[in-house]
């Protein structure tokens, strides 16, 4: 349906049946599912903006928080190889296990963030070339050396 608005522009409106093709049922999502899906949009924007491609390697830091863990899920869903870094090795292991259970082809490696920029960079260097870095740090992590460490690792320098 087309309708004119006061500025003379046309607006398009449509109504879609909640059950496309008649009998095909739509998945039923609860409120919690829908809220979490909206949470995934925060880390989705950056990999999309830098055109992260299938098989590329992305460092996600820090990966053990809410947005970082969501970023790992998004990157895996986009077909990337993920190097998840964080300070808490137990949380990194849990994240890797959770991702492995939820994906048929998970490519997740983990590395512990230390206070030493050189050691962090050396640990990341062991994974080979890094195509992108997604930093989802909270303001309280502004002085952490993890971002500089990721930059020092061999990479094509696509940062977000």
Secondary structure, 3 states (H helix, E strand, C coil): CEEECCCCCEEECCCCCCCCCCCCCCCCCCHHHHHHHHHHHHHHHHHHHCCCCCCCEEEEECCCCHHHHHHHHHHHHCCCEEEEEECCHHHHHHHHHHHHHHCCCCCEEEEECCCCHHHHHHHHHCCCCEEEEEECCCHHHCCCCHHHHHHHCCEEEEEC
